[in-house]
Amino acid sequence: MSLALFDLTGRTALVTGSSQGIGYSLAEGLGRAGARIVLNGRSEAKTGEAAARLEAEGLSVSAAAFDVTDLDAVRAGIERIESEVGAIDILVNNAGIQRRAPLEDYPEETWHEIMRANVDSVFYVGQTVARKMIPRGRGKIINIASLQAHAARYSIAPYTATKGAVLNLTKGMCTDWARHGLQINAIGPGYFETPLNQALVDDPKFTEWLKTRTPTGRWGKVEELQGAAIFLASAASDFVNGQIIYVDGGVLATL
């Protein structure tokens, strides 16, 4: 009975920004728990290639390429998924970017770019999917925040601002939508080996700092985020709402 709480069989999960990195791993984990997966990315070719890899594992997967920063594209994409694949039961708002620069030199156009990618997309996709979930009286939305919703580092102030916004938007979504049977929570990853972080992974000085700063003493592996996603997507979390689960090796627990 307890393991059945985590079974996602019969559920459809849309994961944005899932052609690589954390999004791909989360989609893989949800698929292995039984969900039908819909991968999303801007590139039709990359999204299709990622779907083919998951299909080769025997998972049920579809690809839906659209730009999550374009509201019209989001609405059209969600309509296609609902009509061609099925009702979206689980949404993972994972799409996002990182743009590093000293704050005093940060270009205005880059500020708007990172806000569109990391914040607007969560609102656009979250609202569009919630409008489908609310009449059905159920749904799981998982937003991908970051430990940097609470802690900044040099040259990433705008990124930190976006993830703080995602954290608080998660609480707002819960406040508005929990009454309709939806659970909206967030995962806050720490430092993981991903394409987004490759420059840091390849920097021996940074990696040494990270090992010292993280109680676990290492970079995270993207598959280590799957358990939190399965929990938040499943019946095991039906009374968990408006929360953020940090998967960071203990960084935020220590000075």
DRENZADREN-831167 format. One record per residue: residue number from 1; y negated, z negated, x negated of N, C-alpha, C in turn. Coordinates in nm, 4 decimals, decimal comma. Atoms other than C-alpha are relative to their C-alpha. Example, Ala and Ser with C-alpha at 12.3 -4.5 7.8 and 13.67 -1.06 7.14 Angstrom:
BEGIN
koltor:npy:npz:npx:capy:capz:capx:cpy:cpz:cpx
1:0,1190:0,0000:-0,0890:0,4500:-0,7800:-1,2300:-0,1200:0,0000:-0,0900 .
2:0,1190:0,0060:0,0820:0,1060:-0,7140:-1,3670:-0,1090:-0,0730:0,0770 .
This chain:
BEGIN
koltor:npy:npz:npx:capy:capz:capx:cpy:cpz:cpx
1:0,1207:0,0000:-0,0830:0,0000:0,0000:0,0000:-0,1256:0,0000:-0,0864 .
2:0,1205:0,0082:0,0812:-0,2505:-0,0907:-0,2760:-0,0315:0,1325:-0,0672 .
3:0,0242:-0,1278:0,0647:-0,2047:0,2392:-0,4599:-0,0463:0,1049:0,0996 .
4:0,0414:-0,0961:-0,1025:-0,2496:0,4283:-0,1327:-0,1505:-0,0031:0,0226 .
5:0,1448:0,0093:-0,0149:-0,6086:0,3036:-0,1263:-0,0740:0,1006:-0,0876 .
6:0,0632:-0,0903:0,0955:-0,6820:0,5373:-0,4175:0,0426:0,1454:0,0185 .
7:-0,0517:-0,1345:-0,0233:-0,5047:0,8438:-0,2763:-0,1069:0,0865:0,0669 .
8:0,1022:-0,0899:-0,0526:-0,7448:1,1342:-0,2164:0,0600:0,1251:0,0646 .
9:-0,0667:-0,1147:-0,0631:-0,4915:1,3703:-0,0621:-0,0685:0,0363:0,1313 .
10:0,0628:-0,0470:-0,1224:-0,6508:1,5831:0,2095:-0,1512:-0,0039:-0,0025 .
11:0,1461:0,0075:0,0117:-1,0059:1,5180:0,0900:-0,0519:0,1172:-0,0842 .
12:0,0657:-0,1059:0,0765:-1,2442:1,7844:-0,0402:-0,1171:-0,0591:-0,0755 .
13:0,1029:0,0573:0,0863:-1,4699:1,6950:-0,3323:-0,0797:0,1097:-0,0688 .
14:0,0907:-0,0890:0,0717:-1,7723:1,8901:-0,4562:-0,0589:-0,0760:-0,1181 .
15:0,0554:0,0606:0,1208:-1,8730:1,8109:-0,8149:-0,0996:0,0981:-0,0602 .
16:0,1013:-0,0905:0,0555:-2,2008:1,9619:-0,9338:0,0007:-0,0078:-0,1528 .
17:0,0043:-0,0041:0,1458:-2,2451:2,0673:-1,2958:0,1341:-0,0278:-0,0627 .
18:-0,1361:0,0390:0,0388:-1,8692:2,0653:-1,3445:0,0765:0,1070:-0,0773 .
19:-0,0707:-0,0999:0,0795:-1,7932:2,3644:-1,5654:0,0370:-0,0525:-0,1383 .
20:-0,0301:0,0590:0,1302:-1,7800:2,1363:-1,8729:-0,0360:-0,1482:0,0030 .
21:0,0449:0,1366:0,0226:-1,8283:1,7831:-2,0008:0,0441:-0,1007:0,1044 .
22:-0,0326:0,1078:-0,0932:-1,8412:1,4823:-1,7709:0,0379:0,0535:0,1365 .
23:-0,0290:-0,0532:-0,1324:-1,8477:1,6867:-1,4509:0,1393:0,0592:0,0095 .
24:-0,1337:-0,0589:0,0017:-1,5349:1,8790:-1,5460:0,1067:-0,1092:0,0006 .
25:-0,0976:0,1085:0,0064:-1,3506:1,5588:-1,6333:0,0095:-0,0752:0,1322 .
26:-0,0022:0,0680:-0,1294:-1,4539:1,3910:-1,3068:0,0735:0,0832:0,1039 .
27:-0,0703:-0,0879:-0,0931:-1,3343:1,6928:-1,1103:0,1503:-0,0045:-0,0254 .
28:-0,1415:0,0069:0,0359:-1,0048:1,6847:-1,2973:0,0627:-0,1297:0,0510 .
29:-0,0524:0,1286:-0,0448:-0,9589:1,3144:-1,2219:0,0155:-0,0070:0,1502 .
30:-0,0086:0,0008:-0,1459:-1,0339:1,3545:-0,8507:0,1120:0,0918:0,0477 .
31:-0,1086:-0,0910:-0,0355:-0,7981:1,6507:-0,8356:0,1361:-0,0617:-0,0241 .
32:-0,1286:0,0648:0,0295:-0,5180:1,4545:-0,9986:0,0299:-0,1119:0,0989 .
33:-0,0200:0,1025:-0,1035:-0,5738:1,1853:-0,7340:0,0274:0,0621:0,1365 .
34:-0,0401:-0,0672:-0,1232:-0,5023:1,4481:-0,4676:-0,1064:0,0811:0,0699 .
35:0,1082:-0,0698:-0,0703:-0,8417:1,5915:-0,3730:0,0022:0,1502:-0,0271 .
36:0,0336:-0,1408:0,0228:-0,9224:1,9589:-0,3255:-0,1362:0,0021:-0,0684 .
37:0,1202:0,0037:0,0820:-1,1906:2,0267:-0,5864:-0,0806:0,1272:0,0181 .
38:0,0926:-0,1130:0,0041:-1,4948:2,2501:-0,5608:-0,0892:-0,0202:-0,1219 .
39:0,0823:0,0057:0,1194:-1,6508:2,3138:-0,9008:-0,1308:0,0740:0,0246 .
40:0,1308:-0,0635:-0,0137:-2,0194:2,3987:-0,9211:-0,0678:0,0126:-0,1348 .
41:0,0840:-0,0224:0,1164:-2,2429:2,5435:-1,1901:-0,0884:0,1198:0,0278 .
42:0,0872:-0,1165:-0,0207:-2,5158:2,8033:-1,2278:0,0689:0,1299:-0,0390 .
43:-0,0670:-0,1194:0,0492:-2,2938:3,0474:-1,4168:0,1303:0,0237:0,0759 .
44:-0,1225:-0,0330:-0,0729:-2,0335:3,2164:-1,2011:0,1178:0,0151:-0,0953 .
45:-0,1078:-0,0212:0,0974:-1,8326:3,3124:-1,5110:0,0538:-0,1330:-0,0528 .
46:-0,0441:0,1284:0,0544:-1,8245:2,9611:-1,6619:0,0688:-0,0868:0,1051 .
47:-0,0603:0,0796:-0,1074:-1,7496:2,7972:-1,3281:0,1376:0,0539:0,0348 .
48:-0,1293:-0,0610:-0,0281:-1,4693:3,0443:-1,2619:0,1032:-0,0297:-0,1075 .
49:-0,0906:0,0320:0,1103:-1,3189:2,9854:-1,6068:0,0478:-0,1450:0,0077 .
50:-0,0372:0,1409:-0,0137:-1,3253:2,6094:-1,5517:0,0990:-0,0186:0,1146 .
51:-0,0921:0,0084:-0,1138:-1,1577:2,6512:-1,2119:0,1383:0,0506:-0,0378 .
52:-0,1290:-0,0550:0,0419:-0,8855:2,8631:-1,3706:0,0774:-0,1005:-0,0854 .
53:-0,0677:0,1004:0,0831:-0,8103:2,5881:-1,6237:0,0597:-0,1109:0,0858 .
54:-0,0526:0,1047:-0,0871:-0,7707:2,3295:-1,3490:0,1136:0,0523:0,0875 .
55:-0,1096:-0,0608:-0,0766:-0,5583:2,5676:-1,1423:0,1279:0,0038:-0,0828 .
56:-0,1160:-0,0045:0,0894:-0,3301:2,6003:-1,4443:0,0697:-0,1354:-0,0091 .
57:-0,0599:0,1338:-0,0046:-0,2745:2,2232:-1,4172:0,0713:-0,0259:0,1325 .
58:-0,0615:0,0174:-0,1313:-0,1542:2,2744:-1,0604:-0,0905:-0,0656:0,1011 .
59:0,0934:0,0626:-0,0922:-0,4675:2,1364:-0,8975:-0,0531:0,1013:0,1006 .
60:0,0611:-0,0839:-0,1033:-0,6238:2,2715:-0,5775:-0,1490:0,0075:-0,0281 .
61:0,1381:-0,0106:0,0468:-0,9620:2,4071:-0,6878:-0,0632:0,1311:0,0435 .
62:0,0820:-0,1166:-0,0315:-1,2356:2,6480:-0,5812:-0,1254:-0,0063:-0,0855 .
63:0,1247:-0,0059:0,0748:-1,5522:2,7623:-0,7560:-0,1143:0,0384:0,0929 .
64:0,1192:-0,0295:-0,0799:-1,8999:2,7636:-0,5997:-0,1206:-0,0007:-0,0924 .
65:0,1119:-0,0105:0,0939:-2,1722:2,8912:-0,8318:-0,1317:0,0110:0,0763 .
66:0,1366:-0,0072:-0,0519:-2,5274:2,8100:-0,7212:-0,0862:-0,0983:-0,0776 .
67:0,0962:0,0799:0,0752:-2,8408:2,6554:-0,8698:-0,0410:-0,1218:0,0830 .
68:0,0275:0,1220:-0,0769:-2,8747:2,2933:-0,7578:-0,1474:-0,0362:0,0014 .
69:0,1440:0,0256:-0,0037:-3,2488:2,2999:-0,8301:-0,0727:0,0925:0,0973 .
70:0,0544:-0,0964:-0,0963:-3,3018:2,5750:-0,5688:0,0482:-0,0408:0,1390 .
71:-0,0406:0,0547:-0,1293:-3,3020:2,4259:-0,2176:0,0662:0,1049:0,0887 .
72:-0,0607:-0,1046:-0,0822:-3,2282:2,7561:-0,0434:0,1406:0,0323:-0,0479 .
73:-0,1326:-0,0275:0,0556:-2,9371:2,8209:-0,2799:0,0967:-0,1141:0,0311 .
74:-0,0836:0,1163:-0,0329:-2,8067:2,4679:-0,2214:0,0481:0,0081:0,1444 .
75:-0,0375:-0,0045:-0,1418:-2,8139:2,5049:0,1550:0,1001:0,1116:0,0280 .
76:-0,0934:-0,1113:-0,0198:-2,6423:2,8440:0,1428:0,1353:-0,0319:-0,0621 .
77:-0,1249:0,0343:0,0676:-2,3826:2,7164:-0,1047:0,0816:-0,1019:0,0766 .
78:-0,0706:0,1021:-0,0783:-2,2962:2,4109:0,1034:0,0586:0,0610:0,1270 .
79:-0,0521:-0,0666:-0,1199:-2,2591:2,6274:0,4148:0,1260:0,0795:-0,0322 .
80:-0,1175:-0,0778:0,0386:-2,0159:2,8553:0,2310:0,1203:-0,0904:-0,0247 .
81:-0,1111:0,0921:0,0280:-1,8081:2,5618:0,1071:0,0578:-0,0554:0,1300 .
82:-0,0468:0,0601:-0,1257:-1,7901:2,4021:0,4516:0,0768:0,1007:0,0856 .
83:-0,0660:-0,1005:-0,0845:-1,6873:2,7285:0,6182:0,1237:0,0584:-0,0658 .
84:-0,1097:-0,0679:0,0683:-1,4539:2,8669:0,3503:0,1035:-0,0952:-0,0598 .
85:-0,0921:0,0957:0,0626:-1,3006:2,5572:0,1858:0,0335:-0,1141:0,0950 .
86:-0,0199:0,1113:-0,0921:-1,3491:2,2749:0,4339:-0,1127:-0,0996:-0,0086 .
87:0,1033:0,1026:-0,0042:-1,5629:1,9755:0,5182:-0,0025:-0,0779:-0,1316 .
88:0,0148:0,0752:0,1249:-1,6992:1,8021:0,2095:0,0088:-0,1495:0,0313 .
89:-0,0207:0,1440:-0,0193:-1,5669:1,4444:0,2056:-0,0614:-0,0814:-0,1126 .
90:0,0452:0,0694:0,1209:-1,6791:1,3543:-0,1480:-0,0986:0,0902:-0,0722 .
91:0,0974:-0,0729:0,0811:-1,9898:1,4636:-0,3357:-0,0257:-0,0791:-0,1274 .
92:0,0392:0,0598:0,1279:-2,0447:1,3923:-0,7043:-0,1205:0,0777:-0,0524 .
93:0,1229:-0,0600:0,0520:-2,4041:1,4643:-0,8080:-0,0056:-0,0238:-0,1504 .
94:-0,0113:0,0161:0,1449:-2,3423:1,5203:-1,1771:-0,0944:0,0892:-0,0787 .
95:0,0796:-0,0971:0,0754:-2,5611:1,8169:-1,2747:-0,1233:-0,0655:-0,0616 .
96:0,1178:0,0555:0,0655:-2,8304:1,7308:-1,5269:-0,0154:0,0571:-0,1392 .
97:0,0302:-0,0490:0,1336:-2,9928:1,8151:-1,8583:-0,0674:-0,1094:-0,0813 .
98:0,0733:0,0875:0,0914:-3,1409:1,6402:-2,1604:-0,0954:0,0864:-0,0810 .
99:0,0996:-0,0689:0,0815:-3,4599:1,7529:-2,3356:-0,0731:-0,1056:-0,0818 .
100:0,0559:0,1038:0,0859:-3,5692:1,5427:-2,6346:-0,1300:0,0458:-0,0663 .
101:0,1251:-0,0221:0,0725:-3,9224:1,5217:-2,7755:-0,0805:-0,1287:0,0064 .
102:0,0890:0,1161:-0,0091:-4,1750:1,2493:-2,8611:-0,0843:0,0104:0,1273 .
103:0,0669:-0,0043:-0,1301:-4,3450:1,1544:-2,5352:-0,1419:0,0556:-0,0111 .
104:0,1378:-0,0491:0,0135:-4,6943:1,2279:-2,6693:-0,0068:0,1524:-0,0176 .
105:-0,0049:-0,1454:0,0193:-4,5815:1,5846:-2,7437:0,0824:0,0705:0,1075 .
106:-0,0927:-0,0578:-0,0981:-4,3627:1,6381:-2,4393:-0,0726:0,1052:0,0848 .
107:0,0684:-0,1059:-0,0748:-4,4534:1,9740:-2,2764:0,0081:-0,0223:0,1510 .
108:0,0040:0,0180:-0,1451:-4,5550:1,9659:-1,9126:0,1108:0,0784:0,0688 .
109:-0,1022:-0,0817:-0,0659:-4,3175:2,2489:-1,8213:0,1404:-0,0590:-0,0197 .
110:-0,1300:0,0631:0,0243:-4,0258:2,0601:-1,9808:0,0163:-0,1243:0,0865 .
111:-0,0030:0,1134:-0,0930:-4,1171:1,7492:-1,7816:0,0458:0,0452:0,1389 .
112:-0,0364:-0,0490:-0,1332:-4,0936:1,9490:-1,4598:0,1430:0,0534:0,0019 .
113:-0,1375:-0,0510:0,0079:-3,7711:2,1157:-1,5754:0,1022:-0,1125:0,0104 .
114:-0,0979:0,1089:-0,0013:-3,5920:1,7863:-1,6384:-0,0026:-0,0756:0,1328 .
115:0,0082:0,0630:-0,1312:-3,7212:1,6380:-1,3124:0,0744:0,0825:0,1060 .
116:-0,0714:-0,0858:-0,0956:-3,5915:1,9377:-1,1164:0,1506:-0,0124:-0,0177 .
117:-0,1441:0,0008:0,0263:-3,2523:1,9282:-1,2856:0,0646:-0,1345:0,0303 .
118:-0,0624:0,1324:-0,0067:-3,1939:1,5522:-1,2818:-0,0310:-0,0788:0,1261 .
119:0,0393:0,0769:-0,1187:-3,3771:1,4279:-0,9714:-0,0015:0,0869:0,1256 .
120:0,0067:-0,0864:-0,1178:-3,4582:1,7128:-0,7331:0,1392:0,0421:0,0452 .
121:-0,1351:-0,0466:-0,0355:-3,0972:1,8328:-0,7479:0,0781:-0,1062:0,0773 .
122:-0,0706:0,1090:-0,0698:-2,9653:1,4909:-0,6403:-0,0493:-0,0115:0,1434 .
123:0,0570:0,0031:-0,1354:-3,2028:1,4901:-0,3438:0,0445:0,1215:0,0812 .
124:-0,0339:-0,1222:-0,0741:-3,1365:1,8523:-0,2457:0,1467:0,0014:0,0442 .
125:-0,1425:-0,0072:-0,0331:-2,7575:1,8394:-0,2643:0,0411:-0,1203:0,0836 .
126:-0,0340:0,1197:-0,0762:-2,7341:1,4809:-0,1393:-0,0425:0,0095:0,1448 .
127:0,0475:-0,0110:-0,1377:-2,9463:1,5444:0,1671:0,0763:0,1065:0,0776 .
128:-0,0689:-0,1090:-0,0694:-2,7773:1,8748:0,2506:0,1420:-0,0389:0,0380 .
129:-0,1370:0,0429:-0,0294:-2,4277:1,7277:0,2258:-0,0003:-0,1150:0,0997 .
130:0,0060:0,1128:-0,0939:-2,5277:1,4065:0,4060:-0,0203:0,0480:0,1432 .
131:0,0205:-0,0533:-0,1344:-2,6448:1,6131:0,7021:0,1301:0,0507:0,0611 .
132:-0,1328:-0,0385:-0,0481:-2,2859:1,7382:0,7269:0,0870:-0,1235:0,0242 .
133:-0,0831:0,1196:-0,0080:-2,1283:1,3962:0,6709:-0,0371:-0,0904:0,1171 .
134:0,0465:0,0968:-0,1005:-2,3412:1,1958:0,9146:0,0623:0,0237:0,1379 .
135:-0,0646:-0,0190:-0,1303:-2,2099:1,3610:1,2361:0,1487:-0,0314:-0,0015 .
136:-0,1435:0,0304:0,0110:-1,8549:1,3092:1,1052:0,0257:-0,1493:-0,0142 .
137:-0,0126:0,1449:0,0086:-1,9215:0,9387:1,0493:0,0690:-0,0508:-0,1238 .
138:-0,0646:0,0446:0,1237:-1,7817:0,9252:0,6965:-0,0430:0,0906:-0,1150 .
139:0,0312:-0,0787:0,1184:-1,8428:1,0439:0,3403:-0,0260:-0,0881:-0,1199 .
140:0,0217:0,0706:0,1273:-1,8610:0,9386:-0,0228:-0,0933:0,0829:-0,0866 .
141:0,0911:-0,0658:0,0919:-2,1540:1,0280:-0,2471:-0,0071:-0,0840:-0,1277 .
142:0,0031:0,0670:0,1301:-2,1388:0,9412:-0,6168:-0,1039:0,0702:-0,0859 .
143:0,1034:-0,0550:0,0867:-2,4518:0,9961:-0,8231:0,0256:-0,0435:-0,1444 .
144:-0,0198:0,0348:0,1409:-2,4265:1,0104:-1,2009:-0,1347:-0,0384:-0,0599 .
145:0,1215:0,0536:0,0606:-2,6967:0,7887:-1,3485:0,0240:-0,0102:-0,1508 .
146:-0,0167:0,0180:0,1441:-2,6889:0,6495:-1,7033:-0,0364:-0,1437:-0,0340 .
147:0,0474:0,1312:0,0456:-2,7198:0,3244:-1,8947:-0,1494:0,0079:-0,0292 .
148:0,1416:-0,0162:0,0279:-3,0638:0,4703:-1,9755:-0,0861:-0,0055:0,1255 .
149:0,0791:0,0396:-0,1161:-3,1670:0,3956:-1,6208:-0,0650:-0,1351:-0,0258 .
150:0,0510:0,1331:0,0314:-3,2287:0,0520:-1,7746:-0,0485:-0,0162:-0,1435 .
151:0,0343:0,0163:0,1415:-3,2741:0,1125:-2,1469:-0,0383:0,1350:-0,0599 .
152:0,0492:-0,1249:0,0575:-3,4748:0,3764:-2,3313:0,0271:0,0054:-0,1501 .
153:-0,0007:-0,0223:0,1454:-3,4514:0,5270:-2,6787:-0,1095:0,1001:-0,0332 .
154:0,1053:-0,0900:0,0452:-3,7047:0,7195:-2,8819:0,0312:0,1444:0,0384 .
155:0,0011:-0,1441:-0,0291:-3,7733:1,0774:-2,7645:0,0677:0,0380:0,1310 .
156:-0,0654:-0,0352:-0,1270:-3,5963:1,0519:-2,4250:-0,0649:-0,0698:0,1194 .
157:0,0664:0,0703:-0,1094:-3,8563:0,8787:-2,2064:0,0104:0,0743:0,1338 .
158:-0,0128:-0,0692:-0,1285:-3,8543:1,1539:-1,9387:0,1429:-0,0060:0,0563 .
159:-0,1390:0,0122:-0,0455:-3,4729:1,1473:-1,9240:0,0233:-0,1386:0,0594 .
160:-0,0128:0,1364:-0,0498:-3,4877:0,7699:-1,8830:-0,0650:-0,0135:0,1375 .
161:0,0683:0,0036:-0,1296:-3,7357:0,8165:-1,5986:0,0848:0,0659:0,1088 .
162:-0,0820:-0,0681:-0,1018:-3,5047:1,0609:-1,4226:0,1195:-0,0852:0,0413 .
163:-0,1189:0,0783:-0,0341:-3,2050:0,8314:-1,4431:-0,0366:-0,1282:0,0735 .
164:0,0499:0,1106:-0,0812:-3,4102:0,5376:-1,3159:-0,0227:0,0449:0,1431 .
165:0,0201:-0,0552:-0,1341:-3,5018:0,7602:-1,0229:0,1327:0,0177:0,0721 .
166:-0,1325:-0,0168:-0,0611:-3,1351:0,8420:-0,9605:0,0558:-0,1346:0,0453 .
167:-0,0455:0,1342:-0,0363:-3,0511:0,4708:-0,9622:-0,0643:-0,0464:0,1300 .
168:0,0691:0,0479:-0,1186:-3,3146:0,3922:-0,7026:0,0193:0,0913:0,1200 .
169:-0,0321:-0,0898:-0,1099:-3,2450:0,7028:-0,4965:0,1374:-0,0335:0,0584 .
170:-0,1317:0,0442:-0,0478:-2,8843:0,5822:-0,4755:-0,0157:-0,1168:0,0967 .
171:0,0239:0,1140:-0,0882:-3,0070:0,2547:-0,3260:-0,0659:0,0456:0,1306 .
172:0,0654:-0,0510:-0,1201:-3,2313:0,4455:-0,0857:0,0949:0,0763:0,0909 .
173:-0,1002:-0,0718:-0,0791:-2,9485:0,6748:0,0249:0,0894:-0,0978:0,0747 .
174:-0,0819:0,1032:-0,0644:-2,7371:0,3672:0,0943:-0,0752:-0,0624:0,1169 .
175:0,0795:0,0667:-0,1032:-3,0174:0,2039:0,2929:-0,0127:0,0859:0,1256 .
176:0,0166:-0,0904:-0,1138:-3,0613:0,5113:0,5137:0,1320:0,0448:0,0629 .
177:-0,1213:-0,0689:-0,0483:-2,7049:0,6414:0,5427:0,1227:-0,0877:0,0183 .
178:-0,1181:0,0857:-0,0162:-2,4657:0,3444:0,5273:0,0320:-0,0232:0,1472 .
179:-0,0210:0,0231:-0,1435:-2,5147:0,2910:0,9007:0,0777:0,1131:0,0655 .
180:-0,0724:-0,1155:-0,0538:-2,3602:0,6358:0,9535:0,1419:0,0117:-0,0544 .
181:-0,1359:-0,0011:0,0525:-2,0389:0,5480:0,7712:0,0139:0,0585:-0,1386 .
182:-0,0041:-0,0554:0,1348:-2,1338:0,6856:0,4287:-0,0064:-0,1116:-0,1039 .
183:0,0136:0,0896:0,1153:-2,0851:0,5057:0,0963:-0,0632:0,0797:-0,1134 .
184:0,0736:-0,0678:0,1064:-2,3332:0,6031:-0,1735:-0,0139:-0,0958:-0,1174 .
185:0,0027:0,0830:0,1196:-2,2906:0,4618:-0,5221:-0,0272:0,0877:-0,1219 .
186:0,0270:-0,0746:0,1230:-2,3558:0,5615:-0,8821:0,0877:-0,0508:-0,1132 .
187:-0,0651:0,0351:0,1256:-2,1801:0,5644:-1,2165:-0,1036:0,0137:-0,1102 .
188:0,0929:-0,0029:0,1129:-2,3831:0,4819:-1,5265:0,0762:0,0132:-0,1307 .
189:-0,0713:-0,0163:0,1281:-2,2137:0,6336:-1,8322:-0,0833:-0,0505:-0,1165 .
190:0,0639:0,0299:0,1268:-2,2908:0,5054:-2,1780:0,0005:0,1242:-0,0864 .
191:-0,0020:-0,1140:0,0919:-2,2548:0,7277:-2,4825:0,1402:0,0606:-0,0047 .
192:-0,1277:-0,0718:-0,0062:-1,9790:0,9845:-2,4355:-0,0069:0,1270:-0,0828 .
193:-0,0099:-0,1250:0,0747:-1,8612:1,2738:-2,6468:-0,0012:0,1169:0,0988 .
194:0,0160:-0,1132:-0,0907:-1,9928:1,5705:-2,4464:-0,0839:0,1071:-0,0694 .
195:0,0887:-0,1029:0,0563:-2,1655:1,9030:-2,5182:-0,1465:-0,0426:-0,0002 .
196:0,1387:0,0465:-0,0080:-2,4919:1,7357:-2,4103:-0,0358:-0,0903:-0,1182 .
197:0,0222:0,0947:0,1088:-2,4511:1,4774:-2,6882:0,0509:0,0495:-0,1350 .
198:-0,0673:-0,0473:0,1201:-2,2958:1,7019:-2,9540:-0,0812:-0,0220:-0,1267 .
199:0,0835:0,0206:0,1188:-2,5916:1,6784:-3,1903:0,0068:-0,1447:-0,0479 .
200:-0,0101:0,1411:0,0375:-2,5660:1,2987:-3,1824:0,1390:-0,0328:-0,0536 .
201:-0,1374:0,0210:0,0472:-2,1870:1,3037:-3,2202:0,0136:0,0468:-0,1448 .
202:-0,0094:-0,0584:0,1342:-2,2320:1,5193:-3,5323:-0,0896:-0,0694:-0,1022 .
203:0,0928:0,0708:0,0893:-2,4933:1,2836:-3,6804:0,0657:-0,1307:-0,0469 .
204:-0,0702:0,1207:0,0483:-2,3117:1,0262:-3,9006:-0,0838:-0,1268:0,0131 .
205:0,0867:0,1180:-0,0077:-2,6134:0,7926:-3,9029:-0,0042:-0,0531:0,1428 .
206:0,0054:0,0438:-0,1389:-2,6363:0,7864:-3,5233:0,1344:-0,0597:0,0429 .
207:-0,1331:0,0489:-0,0390:-2,2608:0,7432:-3,4807:0,0258:-0,1377:-0,0590 .
208:-0,0161:0,1322:0,0604:-2,2632:0,4497:-3,7212:-0,0811:-0,1041:0,0772 .
209:0,0802:0,0911:-0,0827:-2,5490:0,2911:-3,5227:0,0707:-0,0297:0,1309 .
210:-0,0669:0,0163:-0,1289:-2,3561:0,3497:-3,2006:0,1194:-0,0948:-0,0102 .
211:-0,1172:0,0867:0,0181:-2,0421:0,1831:-3,3331:-0,0411:-0,1457:-0,0159 .
212:0,0507:0,1362:0,0180:-2,2476:-0,1195:-3,4325:-0,0578:-0,0546:0,1298 .
213:0,0703:0,0424:-0,1225:-2,4416:-0,1300:-3,1043:0,0943:-0,0208:0,1177 .
214:-0,0935:0,0053:-0,1127:-2,1410:-0,0846:-2,8722:0,1110:-0,0994:-0,0301 .
215:-0,1057:0,0964:0,0262:-1,9052:-0,3843:-2,8439:0,1370:0,0635:-0,0196 .
216:-0,1284:-0,0681:0,0146:-1,6121:-0,1448:-2,8053:0,0099:0,0724:-0,1335 .
217:0,0005:-0,0537:0,1349:-1,7164:0,0129:-3,1342:0,0283:0,1476:-0,0137 .
218:-0,0304:-0,1436:0,0089:-1,6838:0,3827:-3,0510:-0,0718:0,0760:0,1103 .
219:0,0430:-0,0878:-0,1080:-1,7965:0,6807:-2,8442:0,0984:-0,0091:0,1159 .
220:-0,0889:-0,0086:-0,1150:-1,6586:0,6998:-2,4912:0,0641:0,1371:0,0095 .
221:-0,0689:-0,1263:-0,0270:-1,4092:0,9686:-2,3917:-0,0174:0,0321:0,1478 .
222:0,0389:-0,0335:-0,1368:-1,4954:1,1602:-2,0758:0,1066:-0,0375:0,1023 .
223:-0,1051:0,0362:-0,0956:-1,1572:1,0892:-1,9172:-0,0072:-0,1477:0,0397 .
224:0,0137:0,1420:-0,0320:-1,2502:0,7190:-1,9236:-0,0974:-0,0248:0,1142 .
225:0,0859:0,0104:-0,1188:-1,4972:0,7879:-1,6413:0,0759:0,0295:0,1289 .
226:-0,0725:-0,0447:-0,1188:-1,2294:0,9149:-1,4051:0,0372:-0,1149:0,0934 .
227:-0,0420:0,1123:-0,0838:-1,1120:0,5750:-1,2835:-0,1100:-0,0489:0,0913 .
228:0,1133:0,0443:-0,0824:-1,4564:0,4703:-1,1633:-0,0283:0,0995:0,1109 .
229:0,0249:-0,1025:-0,1012:-1,4987:0,8024:-0,9828:0,1057:-0,0032:0,1097 .
230:-0,1073:0,0066:-0,1001:-1,1604:0,7771:-0,8110:-0,0201:-0,1215:0,0900 .
231:0,0263:0,1205:-0,0791:-1,2418:0,4217:-0,7006:-0,1113:0,0244:0,1017 .
232:0,1144:-0,0192:-0,0892:-1,5798:0,5202:-0,5557:0,0218:0,1116:0,1013 .
233:-0,0294:-0,1097:-0,0926:-1,4345:0,8309:-0,3885:0,1051:-0,0373:0,1029 .
234:-0,1181:0,0340:-0,0789:-1,1455:0,6470:-0,2252:-0,0269:-0,1117:0,1010 .
235:0,0091:0,1074:-0,0992:-1,0814:0,4013:0,0571:-0,0110:-0,1373:-0,0652 .
236:0,0089:0,1286:0,0701:-1,0671:0,1268:-0,2071:-0,1430:-0,0516:-0,0071 .
237:0,1412:0,0404:0,0116:-1,4495:0,1235:-0,2070:-0,0744:0,0098:0,1333 .
238:0,0634:-0,0214:-0,1304:-1,5162:0,1425:0,1676:-0,1102:-0,1003:0,0343 .
239:0,1090:0,0957:-0,0254:-1,7390:-0,1693:0,1607:-0,0864:-0,0188:-0,1241 .
240:0,0851:-0,0011:0,1189:-1,9027:-0,0900:-0,1727:-0,1105:0,1013:0,0256 .
241:0,1091:-0,0900:-0,0357:-2,2476:0,0584:-0,1168:-0,1269:-0,0332:-0,0772 .
242:0,1265:0,0171:0,0700:-2,5676:0,1129:-0,3138:0,0121:-0,0620:-0,1376 .
243:-0,0248:0,0647:0,1285:-2,4119:-0,0046:-0,6400:0,0049:0,1019:-0,1134 .
244:-0,0198:-0,0831:0,1181:-2,4049:0,1312:-0,9947:0,1033:-0,0671:-0,0891 .
245:-0,1055:0,0493:0,0890:-2,0949:0,0894:-1,2089:-0,0256:0,0576:-0,1387 .
246:0,0242:-0,0459:0,1363:-2,1701:0,1056:-1,5804:0,1329:0,0120:-0,0747 .
247:-0,1179:-0,0239:0,0826:-1,8995:0,2573:-1,7968:-0,0554:0,0320:-0,1384 .
248:0,0789:-0,0162:0,1221:-2,0588:0,2002:-2,1351:0,0566:-0,0723:-0,1211 .
249:-0,0573:0,0708:0,1138:-1,8210:0,0081:-2,3610:-0,0656:-0,1334:-0,0278 .
250:0,0616:0,1309:0,0150:-2,0325:-0,3028:-2,3113:-0,1421:0,0005:-0,0546 .
251:0,1336:-0,0067:0,0613:-2,3701:-0,1768:-2,4405:-0,1005:-0,0887:0,0733 .
252:0,0998:0,0744:-0,0755:-2,5748:-0,3310:-2,1597:0,0307:-0,1488:0,0116 .
253:-0,0392:0,1416:-0,0075:-2,3882:-0,6607:-2,1866:-0,0452:-0,0802:-0,1211 .
254:0,0273:0,0700:0,1246:-2,5146:-0,7428:-2,5327:-0,1342:0,0399:-0,0601 .
255:0,1195:-0,0277:0,0792:-2,8291:-0,7648:-2,7424:0,0397:0,0471:-0,1386 .
